[in-house]
Amino acid sequence: MNLDETEQSDKSGRRNILARAITGPLLFIFILGDVLGAGIYALVGVIAGEVGGAVWVPLLVALAMALLTATSYAELVTKYPRAGGAAVFAQRAFRKPLVSFLVGFSMLAAGVTSAAGLALAFSGDYLEAFVDVPTVPAALVFLLLVGLLNARGIKESMRANVVMTVVEVTGLVLVVVLACVVLGRGDGNLTRLVEFDDSRSPALGVLAAALLAYYSFVGFETSANVAEEVKNVSKVYPRALFGALVTAGVAYVLVGFSASVVLPADELAESSGPLLAVVSAADVGFPPRLFSLIALVAVANGALLTMIMASRLTYGMASEGLLPSSFAKVLPQRRTPWLAIVATTVVAMGLCLTGSLSALAETVVLLLLVVFISTNIAVLVLRRDVVKHSHFRAPTIFPILALLTCVALLTQQSAATWLRAAALLAVGIVLYALSHRATKNDTTSSNA
């Protein structure tokens, strides 16, 4: 049986079928653009503050951790190519509506929280290089523009992603080239590449820094929520996923090398724009404002792709009955989930008012670790479920190792972060109870 035909003849009878418009190259760029976002542009300095000059080590460790969980996503996405991602996987594996809702809501909360943080990053120091405006109002306007582009259509959003991904990759390449120039004139310091923070053991420093570095790699999971819009998903998705992650990993390690060669760890740690500091320290006449523009594009791209994920996840959860069915409505011509886009954009705007970029980023990581634990368990549970089409299969040891790495990263979270995430999940439970009551009332009314 052809997979595309299977998906089009949705057994639930849904009429709101999304347009299948994403090719392999577009999916690769989608994932790469989502991973190569604000994380590396903003967090290199924070990572250096945790580990010292050996910035590349936790980046490499985080890549390995991300790849382990990515194998579970590759199997489940190609096995069940439906918008909704982790929530759909949890529903199939555990058959507990509340569990499925909490997994989906954790992903959704992480997405909109991340978008809120990226909006604040966009409206901070980099934007101030061009215009001096209040951070929060600028962030709200930015999210509104992202929402409008998201609603216009997946093709338009993906085309914008292609342009922005090229720009942000150019910025990272520039950092590496400038580091080579610095080395060539004898000003760089290669010994910093093996220097660790002497205030703690190297192992603890790497683990703490790997938690931050892991945030730089998250984003690959958002691609599960556009699976329903990918052509030939069984063959295309694994190649695009692993190719994008490895490409991002190579870029990150090279940028980590470059940053440490040009500047000592303490100077990187003090900067809120560490890569801009590297460009300035290279002193080759490259305009700092131009690099600020590149960084703004990188942050904007991450926010766009995150909001695409959040709206598609909302649509998928509504299609599965985990959220009110109205969130599955799509625009007649554009075939985009307009009500889901409006809702996620409004929530992200609200979150901009609740905390700093660092606080929001820590919450994102914790929520995603909960999602990843669920997904890695689900892939093992669903091995007994046989489907008629071919799909990727991860070696069994990979999901097990991925579970262990997620637990290890959870141990690095602060009490404040746990409390913040718990508060968000409590809100999710309340929403679930309200949705469940509404569904029950509708059922009772129809039977009367």
N, C-alpha and C positions, 0 to 999 in steps of 0.2 A: 504493500500500500504506500502510495506517495505521501510523504509527511505534509507537504503543503496542502494536499487535498484533505487530509485528516484535520488539519488546523482550521481550514475554511469551513468544514462541516462541523462546527462546534457542537458537541453533544448536549450542551446545556441550552442550546437554542438561542444563544445570544445573537442579536442583530447588529450590535455595535462592534463590528470587526475593524481592527485598526489596519491602516494601509501598509502593505508589505513593500517597503521602499529602501531598506538598508542593505547595501551590498557588503562584501567582505572588506574591501579597502575602507569603506565608510565606517564599518564597525571597528576596524583596527584603529582608525584615527579617533573615533568616538572614545574608545577605552584609553588610548594613549593620551588624548587631550584631557580626560577626566583625571587620570593619574598625575600627569605632568601639570599640576595646577599650583595653587598658592602654597602647598606644603613645602616644596623645595625652595621656593622664593622667600619664604618667611621663616622656616624652621631650621635652616642650616646653623644659624647662630645659637639657637637654643640647644641643638644637638651638641655643638662644640662645647657649650657650657656644662653639659653632662659628662661627656666622654674625654674631652681634650682635643688635641689636634688630629687624632685618628678618626675623623668624622666618617670616613668611608666604611669603617668596620660595622657600626650599627646599621648603616644603610644596606650593606650586603646581607646582614642577618635578617633585617626586616623584609628584604626581597625574598629570601628563602621561606620565611614564614608566610608571606602573601601567596607565593606559588603553591604551597601545600593546600591552603584553603581554596585557591583557584581551581585545583583539580576537582574538588567537590562540586563547585559551580559548573565546571565544564560538563560533568556527567549529568547533573540534574537539569541544566538548561537544555541540553540536547535531548534529554529524555522527556522532559515536559516543557516544551517551548511556549510558555504562556506568560503574558504580562502579570506581574505580581511577585515574581522572584521568590525570596525566602519564605514569604507567607504561604505561597502555594505549596512549596516543598514541605513546610511544617504541617499543613493541612493534610496532605497525602500521607505523610509519615506517621503522625501522631493521632490524627482523627479527633482532636480536641479543639473545638472552636476557640476557646479562650486562649489556649497555647498558640494557635495559629494567629490569632489577633495580636497577641503580645509580641510575637516575633515580627509580624508585619508592622506593627506600630513602632517597635524599636527601630526598625529600618527607616520608617517614615520620619520618626522623630530625629534620627541621626541625619537624615537628608536635609530636612528643613533647618535643623540647628547648624549644620555645616554651611548651608547657603546663607544663613544669617551672619555667621562668622566671616564668610568670604565677602559679604556685602560691607561689613565693618572694615575688613582689610582693604577693600577697594577704596573706601572713603577716607582712609587714614593718610599716612605719610606720603604714599606714592601719588595720590590725588592732589595733595597739598603742593606738590611740585608745579602744578598748573593753576589751581584755583583754591583759594582759602574759603572753604565752606564748612559749616557744622557737620560733624561726622554722621550722626544718626539721620538727619533729614536727607543727606546725600545717599545714605545706604537705602533708605525707603524708596527714593526715586529710582535708584539702580535696580532694585528688586522688581519694581513695576515694569521697567523696560524689559527685563529678563522674562517676566511673565507674558508680556505681549509677544515677544519673539517665540516663546514656547507655544503659545496658542496659534500662531500663524501656521505652523506645520512642522512635521518632523524633517522634511526635506530642507526647509529653510533653516531650521535649527542646526542640522548636520552640516549644511554648507557653511554657515557661520562658524561652526566648530572647526572645519577644515582650515579656514583662514586663520583663526585664533591659535590653533595648534601649531601651525607653521611659525607664527610669530613667537610663541612661547619657547618652542624648540630653538629658534634662532637666538633667543636671549641666553639660553643655557650653553649653546655652542659658543657664543661670544665670550662668556665667562671662562670657558676652557681655553679658548684661543688667547685671551688676555693673560691667563696664567702662564701659558707657554712663552709669551712675550716677556713676562716678568722673569721667568727662569732663564731665558736666553740672554738677558742683559745682566744676569748675575745677582738679581735682587730677591729671588725666591728662596725658600727654605724647605728642602725635602725632608729634613729630619723630623719636622712636625707631624708627618704622616704616621709615625709610629709612637707619638707621644700620647700618654693617657693622663687623665686628671689624677693627681697624686693624693687627692683628699679621700679617695675610696679605691677599692680593688678594681682592676680593669674589668673583671667579669660583671660586677655590679654596675659599673659605669656604662658598659655596653648594653646591658639589659635595660637600664633606665632610659638610655638614649634610643634603644630600639623601639620602645613604646612610642616615642615622638616620631621616629623615622617611619614607623608603621603607618602613622597618619598620612605620610607622604605617598604611600602606596595604595591606600584605600581609595576607592573610586571604581575599581574593576568590577565590584559587585553590582554597580548600578546598571551594567550592561544586561543583567538578567531581566530587567524590567522592560527592555525593548526587544526581547527575543521574538515576540509575536510579530514584529515588524522587520525581521531579518530574513533575507532570501537564502534558501538552502542552509538552514541553521545548523543542522547536524555536522556538516563539514566545515562551514565557515566559522562558527563560534569558537571552537577550541584553538584554531590557528590564530584567530584575531586576538583572543584573550592572552594566550601564552606569549605570542609575539610582542604584544603591546607591553606586557609586564617586564619581559626581559629587556626590551628597548629602553623602557623607563629606568630599569635598574642600572643598565650601563651608563645612561646619562647621569643618573644621580651619583654613582660612584665617581665618575669623572669630575662632576661639579664639586663633590666632597674633597677630592684630591686638590682641585684648583683653589678652593677657598682656603684650605689649610696651607698651601704653598705660599699664597699671597699675604695672608694675615694670620697672626697668632690667635689661638682659641679665645683668649680673653677679649680681644677686640671684636671678634665675630659675635661673641655672646652679648656684647653691649649694644649691638646694632639691631634695630627693628627691621632694617632692610639690608641683611647681610650681603646679598649679592650685589646690591648697589654700592655697598662699602668696598667690595672687591674691585668693582669697575673703577671706582674713584681712586683706590690705592694703586691700581695699575698705572694710572697717570699717562695715558697714551693719547689723550685728547678726545676720547669718546664722550659725547654729551650726556651727562647724568640724567637730564630730563628725557632723553630718548630712551634710556634704559628704564626709567620710571614708567614710560608709556608701555614698554614691553611687559613690565610686571603687571600693570593694570589689565592688559589683555589676557595675561595668564590667569589672573584672579577672576576676571569676567567669564572666561571660558569654563573654569571650574564651577562657578555658580550656575551657569546655563545648563551644563550637563547634569548637575545635581538636582536642579529643579525639574528637568526632564524626567529623571528617575523618580522623584517624589510624586509627580503627577501621574506617571504610569503605574506606580505602585498603588496609589489611591484608587485608580481605575481598576486595577487587577483585584484588589481586596473587595471593592464593591461588586465586581463580577462574581466573586466567590461567596458573596453574602456576608462578608465580614464587616462591611460598612454599608450604609444606606445605598440602595440601587441607583439613586440619582447621581452619585459620583461617577457612574459608568456612562453618563451621557456624553456624546461626542458632537462636534459641530458638523452639520450636514455636508458641507463642501470640503472643509479642511480635514475632517476625520481625526481631530485632536480632542482629548478629554477635557472640555473647556471648564466644567464645574470643578473637576479635580485640580486644574491649574489655578483657578481663582482661589480655592481653599488653601492650597499649599503656599501660594504667594502671600496671602494674608497672614497665615501663621508665621512664616519666615519674617515678615515685617514686625510682628509682635515680639518675636524672639530677639530682634535687634535691640530692643529696649531693656533686655533682662541681664546682660552680662558682657564681659570683655571677650576679645577674640580668643585668648588663651583658655578662658573658662569654658567657652563654647566648644573649642577644639578637644579638650579633655573629655567632655561629655560625649562628643561624637565617637571617640575611640571606644569608650566603655559600652555604649549602645551597640556599636558594630561588633564588638567581641561577643556580646550576647547573641546577636544574629548569626555570627560565624559558628559558634558552638552548636546552635540549633541545626544549621545547614550541614555541618560535618557529621552530626549524629544522623540526620535524615538520610544522607546518602548511603549509610550503612543499613539503616532500617529498610529502605526502599529497594535494596538489592533483590528482595523476593518478588518485587513487582516487575513483571515482564511486559515490555511494549513491543509492538509489531515492527517498528522502524529501527534502523541502526542508530547507535549513539555512542558517544565517548564513554569509556569506563576507566575510572581511576584505580590504580593499584591500592588494595585495601589498607596498606600501611600508611598511605598518605593522609587519609582523613583522621586516622588515629594520631599521627604525629601533629596534624593541624590542631586537634583538640588540646593536646598537651601544650602547644605554643600559645594558644588562646588563654588557657588557664594561667600560664606563666606571666603573660602580659597583664592579666587581671590583678595579679598580686602586686603590681606596680602602681595601681590606682590609689589616689588619696581618698580619705573619708569624705571630704567635701564633694568630690566627683561622684562617689557612690550615692550620696544624698540627693544630688541634683538629678541624676539619672532615675533614682527611685521616685522622685516627685513627678517626673515626666511620665513614667510608667503608670503611676497612680492615676494621672489624668486619663491615660489610655483605658484603664479599667473602668473608670466612670463612663467614658464614651461608649465602651463596649456594652455596659449595662443598659445605657439609654437606647442604643441601637437594638439590643436584644429585646427590650421591652416593646419598642415600636413594632418590631417584626412579629412578636407574639400577639400584640393588639390587632395588627392587620390580619393575621391568621384567624383570630377569634371572630373578627368582623365578617370575614369572607365565609365562615362556616355558619354564621347566624342566619 
